[in-house]
Amino acid sequence: MSNMKIMLGNEAIARGAYEAGVKVSAAYPGTPSTEISENIVKYPEIYAEWSPNEKVAMEVAIGASISGVRSMASMKHVGVNVASDPLYTVAYSGVNGGLVLVAADDPGLYSSQNEQDTRCVARAAMVPVLEPSDSQEAKDFMKYAFELSEKYDTPVILRTTTRLSHSQGPVTLEDRCEPADKVYERNASKYVMMPGNAKGRHVFVEKRLKDMAADACNMPINKMEINDTKIGFITSGIAYQYVKEACPDASVLKLGLVHPLPRKLIEEFASKVETLYIFEELEPVFEEQIKSWGIKCIGKEIFTVQGEYSANMIRRAVLKEEVAVKAPAQVPARPPILCPGCPHRSVYSVLNKLKIHAAGDIGCYTLGAVAPLSVVDTTICMGASISSLHGMEKAKGKDYIKNWVAVIGDSTFMHTGVNSLMNMVYNQGTGTVMILDNSTTGMTGHQDHAATGKTLMGEEVPAINIYHLCKAMGIKNVVEVNAFDIAELEKVIKAEVAKDEVSVIITKAPCVLLKDQKKTNTKCVAISEKCKKCGMCLRPGCPALTKNADGTIAIDETMCNGCGLCMQLCKFGAIEKVEV
């Protein structure tokens, strides 16, 4: 089979895994990597799963590799931090079947809490990195990564970025090539990483990187394009496309293997051009190493370490062209907000009323930090809400956190919140934890997890019961409450934060955007003659509610999900539910 299809970068990565003969794929959803697994699951030849977190996903892939099959793990760049423990160790132990970690970086911070560069992690972990520049290369490099993994006995990172993951391009499809499983042979000195064995493997890893750096000079994924030699660029990934757009006649060394670097090839290219520019998004990984070899080049002196690059950046900094900056459209600023009918809005409206601070976490509920809800005070990383609240108590005492709670979603609780709650119990904390259970991983596009009862492959399985899990930790105070019952919510929150022992409040209501969620046949409507213009219904910031010119309330029926929060807040009967 050989035909062409337009594919997202993530879709092409999944196709590359299929064509490479991958048999096991594990991941945790995180933008911009999520669509990789959502496309892999379309290939029945591959076992695919959502793991509870990235560390587990990496370990599943490692286990599959040791058994002798090609396997992979996928995650966003901050997920690599979670997976770093097994990653650093499997760099020493090496592989049996090919093993690839797909790491999706986020230059520009479109959906992340930092802008880290996975190449820096890879250098520290001593793991090679490939970086494609378009959808075709995303597929091809994925296949090549498995070849390198098995040839050099190493895990390989395929690095992508938001722009590449979510851009489309033509891809030539090929048949699946399924290599025979590798035979597993017991080898404790290779796979048991205790100190005595690790010392020997460290020597192997150092030699492996030197061999790869030498061999990389002849690898087909590193390409030298000699044109006008007045200007030369060393670049990789999506940045290569910007170089070709802005300077189509310049000479370019396009690196596909971005760690380790092919020194002889770089020295040869540098000798051929008059002025050498290093054009790489984020950190000066290429630049620092190339300059350490005594090669004169220009990089971050004129290019930023922040955000995404562009062709216009080259036009301004290198070609000294005046590039007109189009003025942004003059529209009112609008912060990100929770969807109409979101159960988190109901919870936050009660916390706001009670003037309770929330230690926050990663997910849709992070939006509780912005006006008008303004409840969430901190957001650090997955699972940190519970641990940071515990830290506050140990620093300041029990009374300090009487007007604090930790808020965390059901998926994030399963990710790393369980250990944090366990720590709070074990170390005799007294904090109140609110698990906002909306039955999905909402922020990344409604993926299932261990507490939803469905796998990535669509299988119905027993769902982890969060209530019973909390009870099994020995927590006496575990309360489930309807997220939209604001009177009961207020009562429960007041009672639990007053206690001098750990409390867990599980607010339950499914995300209104879930495809299989039973849709309500009711909408809220405003009765203008009863409206007192007090604005109470507007306080939670539901986008379906607006003010009329006379100050009365209007409800957009196309946006309203009939959750009834506004109706509960109105004391004058000016909002009613009606059948539609």
Secondary structure as GFF3:
##gff-version 3
##sequence-region A 1 580
A	DSSP	beta_strand	3	8	.	.	.	ID=ss1
A	DSSP	alpha_helix	9	20	.	.	.	ID=ss2
A	DSSP	beta_strand	24	27	.	.	.	ID=ss3
A	DSSP	alpha_helix	34	40	.	.	.	ID=ss4
A	DSSP	beta_strand	47	50	.	.	.	ID=ss5
A	DSSP	alpha_helix	54	67	.	.	.	ID=ss6
A	DSSP	beta_strand	71	76	.	.	.	ID=ss7
A	DSSP	alpha_helix	77	93	.	.	.	ID=ss8
A	DSSP	beta_strand	99	105	.	.	.	ID=ss9
A	DSSP	alpha_helix	118	125	.	.	.	ID=ss10
A	DSSP	beta_strand	129	130	.	.	.	ID=ss11
A	DSSP	alpha_helix	135	152	.	.	.	ID=ss12
A	DSSP	beta_strand	156	161	.	.	.	ID=ss13
A	DSSP	alpha_helix	162	165	.	.	.	ID=ss14
A	DSSP	beta_strand	168	173	.	.	.	ID=ss15
A	DSSP	alpha_helix	188	191	.	.	.	ID=ss16
A	DSSP	alpha_helix	195	215	.	.	.	ID=ss17
A	DSSP	three_ten_helix	216	218	.	.	.	ID=ss18
A	DSSP	beta_strand	223	225	.	.	.	ID=ss19
A	DSSP	beta_strand	228	236	.	.	.	ID=ss20
A	DSSP	alpha_helix	237	246	.	.	.	ID=ss21
A	DSSP	beta_strand	250	255	.	.	.	ID=ss22
A	DSSP	beta_strand	257	259	.	.	.	ID=ss23
A	DSSP	alpha_helix	263	272	.	.	.	ID=ss24
A	DSSP	beta_strand	275	279	.	.	.	ID=ss25
A	DSSP	alpha_helix	285	292	.	.	.	ID=ss26
A	DSSP	alpha_helix	311	317	.	.	.	ID=ss27
A	DSSP	alpha_helix	343	353	.	.	.	ID=ss28
A	DSSP	beta_strand	357	359	.	.	.	ID=ss29
A	DSSP	three_ten_helix	364	369	.	.	.	ID=ss30
A	DSSP	beta_strand	376	378	.	.	.	ID=ss31
A	DSSP	alpha_helix	384	396	.	.	.	ID=ss32
A	DSSP	three_ten_helix	398	401	.	.	.	ID=ss33
A	DSSP	beta_strand	404	409	.	.	.	ID=ss34
A	DSSP	alpha_helix	410	412	.	.	.	ID=ss35
A	DSSP	pi_helix	413	417	.	.	.	ID=ss36
A	DSSP	alpha_helix	418	426	.	.	.	ID=ss37
A	DSSP	beta_strand	432	437	.	.	.	ID=ss38
A	DSSP	alpha_helix	466	472	.	.	.	ID=ss39
A	DSSP	beta_strand	477	482	.	.	.	ID=ss40
A	DSSP	alpha_helix	486	497	.	.	.	ID=ss41
A	DSSP	beta_strand	503	508	.	.	.	ID=ss42
A	DSSP	beta_strand	522	526	.	.	.	ID=ss43
A	DSSP	three_ten_helix	528	530	.	.	.	ID=ss44
A	DSSP	three_ten_helix	536	538	.	.	.	ID=ss45
A	DSSP	beta_strand	545	547	.	.	.	ID=ss46
A	DSSP	beta_strand	553	555	.	.	.	ID=ss47
A	DSSP	alpha_helix	565	569	.	.	.	ID=ss48
A	DSSP	beta_strand	575	579	.	.	.	ID=ss49
###
